[in-house]
Amino acid sequence: MPNQTVSLAPETGSSGGNAFPDSTSAAQQVDLVARRLQDVRAEIGRIIFGQKDVVDQALVSILSGGHALLVGAPGLGKTLLVTTLGTVLGLDSRRVQFTPDLMPSDITGSEILDEDAAGHRSFRFVPGPVFCQLLMADEINRASPRTQSALLQAMQEHRVAIAGTEYALPRPFHVLATQNPIDQEGTYPLPEAQLDRFMLQIQLTFPEAADERAMLLATTGVPQSGPQPILSTEDVLYAQAMVRALPVGERIVDAILNLVRSARPETTDVQTVKDCIAWGPGPRAAQTLMLATRARALLDGRLSPDLDDVAALARPVLAHRMALSFSARADSTRIEDVIDGLVSRLG
């Protein structure tokens, strides 16, 4: 893989305006970006063994301009995945280990009293680790709600307010948070308002036998070279603009709307949802699906999304935006099974 990036973006600027001036250039640009994204996939795959769906969903989140919550048992490579993404995509990345004693100012930054050579004193803002392009919030549910809430404004508005002054975050800005589903003692579950800020909830599972064997051989011998940058910040912004420019057919728009509305007890005609779901996804879920399906299509080099994209992204988009009723939990009903039932009606 190359050690230097080759820019995708035109020299005249790429992060705004109409990405596709005509249909011919649209196809050419999509093909170019898709080929570069294949290079990104290959470089990540050199470091992360298996987990193809996980890598693709993480890339979909970033290409869509959103945030993702990585959920999985310890040792599945969540931290390694985020650090690798930051390097390969050419983004300034930082990591925060969330602990119960972490304070909001440890994330956003704080003002300190400065004194110059003449003895004049003034307050100076010292930016926290949130001032980056890719923030890894490791074990986010181990921090108190007060600290978790410090991320809400940053994730939604891409700015933070300190002592009455607002500071804009760099562009692009993404949060990839990790959560351990096993050890929940002393943790603080994320509130629904914060969960809704995450575009996707990405579930990591144990690797296949062949992938685990390759991982074992690669990580216990002579150290391999680390990941190399493939894209730049300008390339990522260009690809994000391209995602929003991809057309979406009326059939796909209707499928997204029907899927989200059928997942709400108030608007569904599916008896399973009425019986098992306490509350369903809001409008942000439909917005997320619209962007995420476009990003997935771009990853595969297609000009527009299809029903397979909607089906593939239904679980990571909807699972954390729905809640089972008490009786459904008592019957061991799985939210994933309810979503799969709704997806089966799309065909």
C-alpha positions as a LaTeX table, in Angstrom:
\begin{tabular}{lrrr}
\hline
Residue & $x$ (\AA) & $y$ (\AA) & $z$ (\AA) \\
\hline
Met1 & 0.00 & 0.00 & 0.00 \\
Pro2 & 1.22 & 3.55 & $-0.71$ \\
Asn3 & 2.65 & 5.61 & 2.11 \\
Gln4 & 1.34 & 8.87 & 0.65 \\
Thr5 & $-2.23$ & 9.81 & $-0.17$ \\
Val6 & $-3.38$ & 10.81 & $-3.63$ \\
Ser7 & $-6.18$ & 13.35 & $-3.42$ \\
Leu8 & $-9.62$ & 12.49 & $-4.73$ \\
Ala9 & $-10.91$ & 16.04 & $-4.51$ \\
Pro10 & $-10.66$ & 18.46 & $-7.43$ \\
Glu11 & $-8.19$ & 21.30 & $-6.88$ \\
Thr12 & $-11.01$ & 23.84 & $-7.07$ \\
Gly13 & $-12.59$ & 22.48 & $-3.90$ \\
Ser14 & $-14.70$ & 19.46 & $-3.15$ \\
Ser15 & $-16.51$ & 19.78 & 0.15 \\
Gly16 & $-19.54$ & 21.69 & $-1.03$ \\
Gly17 & $-21.86$ & 22.37 & $-3.92$ \\
Asn18 & $-23.11$ & 19.87 & $-6.48$ \\
Ala19 & $-20.73$ & 16.92 & $-6.58$ \\
Phe20 & $-22.15$ & 15.68 & $-9.89$ \\
Pro21 & $-22.43$ & 18.30 & $-12.67$ \\
Asp22 & $-23.70$ & 15.69 & $-15.17$ \\
Ser23 & $-24.54$ & 11.99 & $-15.31$ \\
Thr24 & $-21.33$ & 11.02 & $-17.11$ \\
Ser25 & $-19.02$ & 12.67 & $-14.58$ \\
Ala26 & $-21.17$ & 11.24 & $-11.78$ \\
Ala27 & $-20.44$ & 7.68 & $-12.84$ \\
Gln28 & $-16.75$ & 8.43 & $-13.25$ \\
Gln29 & $-16.49$ & 10.09 & $-9.84$ \\
Val30 & $-18.35$ & 7.28 & $-8.10$ \\
Asp31 & $-16.06$ & 4.74 & $-9.76$ \\
Leu32 & $-12.95$ & 6.68 & $-8.69$ \\
Val33 & $-14.07$ & 7.07 & $-5.09$ \\
Ala34 & $-15.23$ & 3.45 & $-4.91$ \\
Arg35 & $-11.81$ & 2.22 & $-6.09$ \\
Arg36 & $-10.06$ & 4.34 & $-3.47$ \\
Leu37 & $-12.44$ & 3.04 & $-0.82$ \\
Gln38 & $-11.48$ & $-0.49$ & $-1.86$ \\
Asp39 & $-7.88$ & 0.50 & $-1.09$ \\
Val40 & $-9.08$ & 1.72 & 2.32 \\
Arg41 & $-10.85$ & $-1.60$ & 2.94 \\
Ala42 & $-7.75$ & $-3.56$ & 1.92 \\
Glu43 & $-5.44$ & $-1.55$ & 4.19 \\
Ile44 & $-7.80$ & $-1.94$ & 7.15 \\
Gly45 & $-8.12$ & $-5.66$ & 6.36 \\
Arg46 & $-4.33$ & $-5.97$ & 6.63 \\
Ile47 & $-4.63$ & $-4.96$ & 10.30 \\
Ile48 & $-8.13$ & $-6.17$ & 11.23 \\
Phe49 & $-8.72$ & $-9.84$ & 10.43 \\
Gly50 & $-12.26$ & $-10.72$ & 9.41 \\
Gln51 & $-15.04$ & $-8.44$ & 10.69 \\
Lys52 & $-15.84$ & $-7.29$ & 7.12 \\
Asp53 & $-19.37$ & $-6.17$ & 8.03 \\
Val54 & $-18.07$ & $-4.30$ & 11.06 \\
Val55 & $-15.46$ & $-2.45$ & 8.99 \\
Asp56 & $-18.03$ & $-1.61$ & 6.32 \\
Gln57 & $-20.51$ & $-0.29$ & 8.89 \\
Ala58 & $-17.82$ & 1.86 & 10.51 \\
Leu59 & $-16.93$ & 3.28 & 7.09 \\
Val60 & $-20.63$ & 3.85 & 6.35 \\
Ser61 & $-20.92$ & 5.87 & 9.58 \\
Ile62 & $-17.98$ & 8.09 & 8.67 \\
Leu63 & $-18.98$ & 8.50 & 5.01 \\
Ser64 & $-22.44$ & 9.52 & 6.20 \\
Gly65 & $-20.95$ & 12.09 & 8.57 \\
Gly66 & $-22.23$ & 10.33 & 11.69 \\
His67 & $-21.14$ & 8.59 & 14.86 \\
Ala68 & $-21.12$ & 4.89 & 15.76 \\
Leu69 & $-21.36$ & 2.79 & 18.92 \\
Leu70 & $-19.19$ & $-0.35$ & 18.86 \\
Val71 & $-20.55$ & $-3.09$ & 21.12 \\
Gly72 & $-18.66$ & $-6.30$ & 21.73 \\
Ala73 & $-16.80$ & $-8.47$ & 24.20 \\
Pro74 & $-13.26$ & $-7.51$ & 25.27 \\
Gly75 & $-10.43$ & $-8.38$ & 22.90 \\
Leu76 & $-12.38$ & $-8.19$ & 19.63 \\
Gly77 & $-10.34$ & $-5.28$ & 18.27 \\
Lys78 & $-12.65$ & $-2.32$ & 18.89 \\
Thr79 & $-9.83$ & 0.00 & 19.92 \\
Leu80 & $-7.55$ & $-1.24$ & 17.15 \\
Leu81 & $-10.29$ & $-0.69$ & 14.58 \\
Val82 & $-10.79$ & 2.95 & 15.56 \\
Thr83 & $-7.08$ & 3.78 & 15.60 \\
Thr84 & $-6.63$ & 2.04 & 12.25 \\
Leu85 & $-9.54$ & 3.98 & 10.74 \\
Gly86 & $-8.03$ & 7.26 & 11.91 \\
Thr87 & $-4.69$ & 6.51 & 10.26 \\
Val88 & $-6.02$ & 5.06 & 7.00 \\
Leu89 & $-8.55$ & 7.88 & 6.50 \\
Gly90 & $-5.98$ & 10.57 & 7.34 \\
Leu91 & $-7.98$ & 11.94 & 10.26 \\
Asp92 & $-6.60$ & 13.50 & 13.45 \\
Ser93 & $-7.71$ & 10.95 & 16.05 \\
Arg94 & $-7.65$ & 10.91 & 19.83 \\
Arg95 & $-8.70$ & 8.46 & 22.51 \\
Val96 & $-10.40$ & 9.01 & 25.87 \\
Gln97 & $-10.70$ & 6.17 & 28.37 \\
Phe98 & $-13.98$ & 6.76 & 30.19 \\
Thr99 & $-13.88$ & 6.12 & 33.94 \\
Pro100 & $-16.31$ & 6.93 & 36.78 \\
Asp101 & $-14.16$ & 9.88 & 37.95 \\
Leu102 & $-13.85$ & 11.47 & 34.49 \\
Met103 & $-15.14$ & 15.07 & 34.45 \\
Pro104 & $-16.79$ & 16.92 & 31.52 \\
Ser105 & $-13.84$ & 19.32 & 31.32 \\
Asp106 & $-11.53$ & 16.32 & 30.81 \\
Ile107 & $-13.27$ & 15.90 & 27.44 \\
Thr108 & $-14.23$ & 19.38 & 26.30 \\
Gly109 & $-11.38$ & 21.39 & 27.83 \\
Ser110 & $-11.29$ & 24.18 & 30.41 \\
Glu111 & $-10.12$ & 27.72 & 31.06 \\
Ile112 & $-6.94$ & 28.36 & 33.02 \\
Leu113 & $-5.64$ & 31.58 & 34.54 \\
Asp114 & $-2.61$ & 32.82 & 32.62 \\
Glu115 & $-0.14$ & 35.54 & 33.57 \\
Asp116 & 2.05 & 37.25 & 30.96 \\
Ala117 & 5.51 & 38.76 & 31.39 \\
Ala118 & 4.01 & 42.10 & 32.42 \\
Gly119 & 1.99 & 40.51 & 35.18 \\
His120 & $-1.38$ & 40.82 & 33.43 \\
Arg121 & $-3.71$ & 37.95 & 34.18 \\
Ser122 & $-6.34$ & 36.52 & 31.84 \\
Phe123 & $-8.19$ & 33.32 & 31.23 \\
Arg124 & $-7.04$ & 31.08 & 28.39 \\
Phe125 & $-9.02$ & 28.18 & 26.95 \\
Val126 & $-7.16$ & 24.88 & 26.75 \\
Pro127 & $-8.95$ & 22.56 & 24.27 \\
Gly128 & $-9.74$ & 19.05 & 25.41 \\
Pro129 & $-9.39$ & 15.83 & 23.40 \\
Val130 & $-12.81$ & 16.38 & 21.77 \\
Phe131 & $-11.08$ & 18.89 & 19.46 \\
Cys132 & $-10.11$ & 16.30 & 16.89 \\
Gln133 & $-11.61$ & 14.69 & 13.80 \\
Leu134 & $-12.07$ & 11.16 & 15.12 \\
Leu135 & $-12.65$ & 10.71 & 18.85 \\
Met136 & $-12.59$ & 7.27 & 20.37 \\
Ala137 & $-14.73$ & 7.20 & 23.51 \\
Asp138 & $-13.53$ & 3.97 & 25.07 \\
Glu139 & $-16.05$ & 2.23 & 27.37 \\
Ile140 & $-18.34$ & 5.24 & 27.25 \\
Asn141 & $-20.84$ & 3.71 & 29.68 \\
Arg142 & $-18.25$ & 3.75 & 32.49 \\
Ala143 & $-18.51$ & 7.53 & 32.88 \\
Ser144 & $-21.21$ & 9.30 & 34.85 \\
Pro145 & $-24.25$ & 10.79 & 33.05 \\
Arg146 & $-22.80$ & 14.25 & 33.70 \\
Thr147 & $-19.70$ & 13.41 & 31.70 \\
Gln148 & $-21.60$ & 11.52 & 29.03 \\
Ser149 & $-23.77$ & 14.60 & 28.49 \\
Ala150 & $-20.64$ & 16.62 & 27.67 \\
Leu151 & $-20.56$ & 14.77 & 24.35 \\
Leu152 & $-24.19$ & 15.48 & 23.41 \\
Gln153 & $-23.68$ & 19.01 & 22.10 \\
Ala154 & $-20.41$ & 18.04 & 20.43 \\
Met155 & $-21.98$ & 15.05 & 18.65 \\
Gln156 & $-25.08$ & 16.90 & 17.49 \\
Glu157 & $-23.88$ & 20.47 & 16.88 \\
His158 & $-20.13$ & 19.92 & 16.36 \\
Arg159 & $-19.33$ & 22.63 & 18.88 \\
Val160 & $-18.91$ & 22.98 & 22.65 \\
Ala161 & $-19.73$ & 25.82 & 25.02 \\
Ile162 & $-17.21$ & 26.73 & 27.74 \\
Ala163 & $-17.82$ & 29.62 & 30.14 \\
Gly164 & $-20.41$ & 31.12 & 27.81 \\
Thr165 & $-18.23$ & 30.94 & 24.70 \\
Glu166 & $-18.82$ & 28.48 & 21.87 \\
Tyr167 & $-15.92$ & 26.76 & 20.13 \\
Ala168 & $-16.37$ & 24.98 & 16.80 \\
Leu169 & $-14.92$ & 21.49 & 16.40 \\
Pro170 & $-12.77$ & 20.51 & 13.41 \\
Arg171 & $-14.38$ & 19.15 & 10.26 \\
Pro172 & $-15.13$ & 16.36 & 9.88 \\
Phe173 & $-15.93$ & 15.30 & 13.45 \\
His174 & $-16.88$ & 11.75 & 14.39 \\
Val175 & $-17.26$ & 9.87 & 17.65 \\
Leu176 & $-16.69$ & 6.12 & 17.66 \\
Ala177 & $-17.60$ & 4.90 & 21.13 \\
Thr178 & $-17.08$ & 1.41 & 22.54 \\
Gln179 & $-19.20$ & $-0.43$ & 25.05 \\
Asn180 & $-18.57$ & $-3.73$ & 26.81 \\
Pro181 & $-21.82$ & $-5.77$ & 27.02 \\
Ile182 & $-20.48$ & $-8.25$ & 29.60 \\
Asp183 & $-19.21$ & $-6.40$ & 32.68 \\
Gln184 & $-22.01$ & $-3.97$ & 33.55 \\
Glu185 & $-21.21$ & $-3.54$ & 37.26 \\
Gly186 & $-20.60$ & 0.11 & 38.09 \\
Thr187 & $-21.62$ & 1.35 & 34.64 \\
Tyr188 & $-24.12$ & 4.00 & 33.60 \\
Pro189 & $-26.39$ & 2.95 & 30.69 \\
Leu190 & $-26.54$ & 5.54 & 27.94 \\
Pro191 & $-29.77$ & 7.57 & 27.94 \\
Glu192 & $-32.06$ & 7.30 & 24.93 \\
Ala193 & $-31.28$ & 10.87 & 23.84 \\
Gln194 & $-27.59$ & 10.03 & 23.57 \\
Leu195 & $-28.14$ & 6.65 & 21.95 \\
Asp196 & $-30.16$ & 8.38 & 19.24 \\
Arg197 & $-27.11$ & 10.51 & 18.38 \\
Phe198 & $-25.26$ & 7.40 & 17.26 \\
Met199 & $-25.98$ & 6.71 & 13.62 \\
Leu200 & $-25.24$ & 2.99 & 13.91 \\
Gln201 & $-24.85$ & 0.48 & 16.69 \\
Ile202 & $-22.21$ & $-1.92$ & 15.38 \\
Gln203 & $-22.19$ & $-5.39$ & 16.94 \\
Leu204 & $-18.83$ & $-7.17$ & 17.04 \\
Thr205 & $-18.87$ & $-10.96$ & 17.26 \\
Phe206 & $-16.13$ & $-13.55$ & 17.64 \\
Pro207 & $-14.08$ & $-14.12$ & 14.45 \\
Glu208 & $-14.35$ & $-17.13$ & 12.20 \\
Ala209 & $-11.82$ & $-19.92$ & 12.77 \\
Ala210 & $-9.71$ & $-19.03$ & 9.71 \\
Asp211 & $-9.62$ & $-15.34$ & 10.67 \\
Glu212 & $-8.69$ & $-16.16$ & 14.25 \\
Arg213 & $-5.89$ & $-18.43$ & 13.05 \\
Ala214 & $-4.50$ & $-15.68$ & 10.80 \\
Met215 & $-4.75$ & $-13.23$ & 13.69 \\
Leu216 & $-2.89$ & $-15.62$ & 15.99 \\
Leu217 & $-0.01$ & $-16.07$ & 13.55 \\
Ala218 & 0.25 & $-12.38$ & 12.67 \\
Thr219 & 0.21 & $-10.99$ & 16.20 \\
Thr220 & 2.57 & $-13.40$ & 17.96 \\
Gly221 & 5.50 & $-13.29$ & 15.54 \\
Val222 & 7.69 & $-10.52$ & 14.19 \\
Pro223 & 5.79 & $-7.21$ & 14.45 \\
Gln224 & 4.20 & $-6.15$ & 11.16 \\
Ser225 & 4.18 & $-2.62$ & 9.80 \\
Gly226 & 1.32 & $-0.45$ & 10.98 \\
Pro227 & $-1.50$ & 0.95 & 8.86 \\
Gln228 & $-0.66$ & 3.49 & 6.17 \\
Pro229 & $-2.72$ & 6.57 & 5.22 \\
Ile230 & $-4.78$ & 6.11 & 2.06 \\
Leu231 & $-7.07$ & 9.15 & 2.13 \\
Ser232 & $-6.79$ & 12.69 & 3.48 \\
Thr233 & $-9.21$ & 14.94 & 5.35 \\
Glu234 & $-10.16$ & 16.62 & 2.06 \\
Asp235 & $-10.85$ & 13.21 & 0.51 \\
Val236 & $-13.17$ & 12.25 & 3.36 \\
Leu237 & $-15.09$ & 15.53 & 3.06 \\
Tyr238 & $-15.34$ & 15.00 & $-0.70$ \\
Ala239 & $-16.70$ & 11.46 & $-0.25$ \\
Gln240 & $-19.21$ & 12.71 & 2.35 \\
Ala241 & $-20.46$ & 15.33 & $-0.12$ \\
Met242 & $-20.73$ & 12.64 & $-2.78$ \\
Val243 & $-22.84$ & 10.44 & $-0.47$ \\
Arg244 & $-25.40$ & 13.22 & $-0.10$ \\
Ala245 & $-25.45$ & 13.76 & $-3.87$ \\
Leu246 & $-26.28$ & 10.14 & $-4.76$ \\
Pro247 & $-29.89$ & 9.78 & $-5.99$ \\
Val248 & $-32.38$ & 7.59 & $-4.12$ \\
Gly249 & $-35.30$ & 5.98 & $-5.95$ \\
Glu250 & $-38.88$ & 6.42 & $-4.81$ \\
Arg251 & $-39.09$ & 2.70 & $-4.06$ \\
Ile252 & $-36.19$ & 2.94 & $-1.62$ \\
Val253 & $-37.60$ & 6.09 & 0.01 \\
Asp254 & $-40.95$ & 4.32 & 0.52 \\
Ala255 & $-39.19$ & 1.23 & 1.89 \\
Ile256 & $-37.27$ & 3.31 & 4.44 \\
Leu257 & $-40.39$ & 5.16 & 5.54 \\
Asn258 & $-42.45$ & 1.97 & 5.78 \\
Leu259 & $-39.73$ & 0.18 & 7.75 \\
Val260 & $-39.32$ & 2.97 & 10.31 \\
Arg261 & $-43.03$ & 3.66 & 10.71 \\
Ser262 & $-43.83$ & $-0.05$ & 11.04 \\
Ala263 & $-41.33$ & $-0.23$ & 13.94 \\
Arg264 & $-43.40$ & 2.21 & 16.03 \\
Pro265 & $-46.32$ & 0.84 & 18.09 \\
Glu266 & $-48.31$ & 4.02 & 17.31 \\
Thr267 & $-48.10$ & 3.76 & 13.50 \\
Thr268 & $-47.61$ & 0.05 & 12.78 \\
Asp269 & $-50.01$ & $-2.57$ & 11.48 \\
Val270 & $-47.70$ & $-5.38$ & 12.64 \\
Gln271 & $-49.14$ & $-7.13$ & 15.67 \\
Thr272 & $-45.71$ & $-8.26$ & 16.91 \\
Val273 & $-44.58$ & $-4.65$ & 17.16 \\
Lys274 & $-47.76$ & $-3.65$ & 19.01 \\
Asp275 & $-47.28$ & $-6.51$ & 21.47 \\
Cys276 & $-43.51$ & $-6.36$ & 22.00 \\
Ile277 & $-42.25$ & $-2.79$ & 21.46 \\
Ala278 & $-42.57$ & $-0.13$ & 24.16 \\
Trp279 & $-41.27$ & 2.71 & 21.98 \\
Gly280 & $-39.94$ & 2.83 & 18.47 \\
Pro281 & $-37.51$ & 4.84 & 16.30 \\
Gly282 & $-37.99$ & 8.53 & 15.63 \\
Pro283 & $-37.52$ & 10.48 & 12.39 \\
Arg284 & $-33.73$ & 10.48 & 12.86 \\
Ala285 & $-33.78$ & 6.74 & 12.13 \\
Ala286 & $-35.25$ & 7.36 & 8.67 \\
Gln287 & $-32.72$ & 10.13 & 8.02 \\
Thr288 & $-29.93$ & 7.80 & 9.09 \\
Leu289 & $-31.13$ & 4.98 & 6.84 \\
Met290 & $-31.34$ & 7.36 & 3.88 \\
Leu291 & $-27.72$ & 8.47 & 4.30 \\
Ala292 & $-26.35$ & 5.08 & 5.32 \\
Thr293 & $-27.82$ & 3.26 & 2.32 \\
Arg294 & $-26.23$ & 5.84 & 0.01 \\
Ala295 & $-22.87$ & 5.39 & 1.74 \\
Arg296 & $-23.10$ & 1.60 & 1.43 \\
Ala297 & $-23.88$ & 1.94 & $-2.27$ \\
Leu298 & $-20.84$ & 4.18 & $-2.73$ \\
Leu299 & $-18.65$ & 1.62 & $-0.96$ \\
Asp300 & $-19.76$ & $-0.95$ & $-3.55$ \\
Gly301 & $-19.34$ & 1.46 & $-6.47$ \\
Arg302 & $-23.07$ & 1.82 & $-7.19$ \\
Leu303 & $-24.79$ & 5.06 & $-8.19$ \\
Ser304 & $-27.83$ & 4.55 & $-5.95$ \\
Pro305 & $-28.91$ & 2.26 & $-3.08$ \\
Asp306 & $-31.23$ & $-0.71$ & $-3.35$ \\
Leu307 & $-33.39$ & $-2.79$ & $-1.00$ \\
Asp308 & $-30.43$ & $-4.96$ & $-0.01$ \\
Asp309 & $-28.79$ & $-1.86$ & 1.50 \\
Val310 & $-31.90$ & $-1.12$ & 3.55 \\
Ala311 & $-32.08$ & $-4.71$ & 4.76 \\
Ala312 & $-28.38$ & $-4.86$ & 5.64 \\
Leu313 & $-28.50$ & $-1.64$ & 7.69 \\
Ala314 & $-31.86$ & $-2.15$ & 9.42 \\
Arg315 & $-30.38$ & $-3.78$ & 12.53 \\
Pro316 & $-27.50$ & $-1.33$ & 13.19 \\
Val317 & $-29.81$ & 1.65 & 12.57 \\
Leu318 & $-32.90$ & 0.52 & 14.51 \\
Ala319 & $-31.74$ & $-1.78$ & 17.32 \\
His320 & $-30.63$ & 1.00 & 19.70 \\
Arg321 & $-33.62$ & 3.17 & 18.84 \\
Met322 & $-36.24$ & 0.65 & 20.00 \\
Ala323 & $-37.12$ & $-0.83$ & 23.38 \\
Leu324 & $-38.89$ & $-4.06$ & 24.26 \\
Ser325 & $-41.88$ & $-4.03$ & 26.57 \\
Phe326 & $-41.64$ & $-5.71$ & 29.97 \\
Ser327 & $-43.68$ & $-8.71$ & 28.83 \\
Ala328 & $-41.52$ & $-9.14$ & 25.72 \\
Arg329 & $-38.35$ & $-9.15$ & 27.83 \\
Ala330 & $-39.94$ & $-11.71$ & 30.14 \\
Asp331 & $-40.62$ & $-13.92$ & 27.12 \\
Ser332 & $-36.96$ & $-13.57$ & 25.99 \\
Thr333 & $-37.97$ & $-11.78$ & 22.80 \\
Arg334 & $-35.00$ & $-10.32$ & 20.90 \\
Ile335 & $-35.19$ & $-6.89$ & 19.32 \\
Glu336 & $-33.17$ & $-8.23$ & 16.37 \\
Asp337 & $-35.88$ & $-10.82$ & 15.64 \\
Val338 & $-38.54$ & $-8.13$ & 15.58 \\
Ile339 & $-36.46$ & $-6.05$ & 13.15 \\
Asp340 & $-35.80$ & $-9.08$ & 10.93 \\
Gly341 & $-39.55$ & $-9.68$ & 10.76 \\
Leu342 & $-40.10$ & $-6.11$ & 9.58 \\
Val343 & $-37.32$ & $-6.40$ & 6.99 \\
Ser344 & $-38.90$ & $-9.56$ & 5.57 \\
Arg345 & $-41.95$ & $-7.48$ & 4.62 \\
Leu346 & $-39.92$ & $-5.14$ & 2.40 \\
Gly347 & $-39.55$ & $-7.51$ & $-0.53$ \\
\hline
\end{tabular}
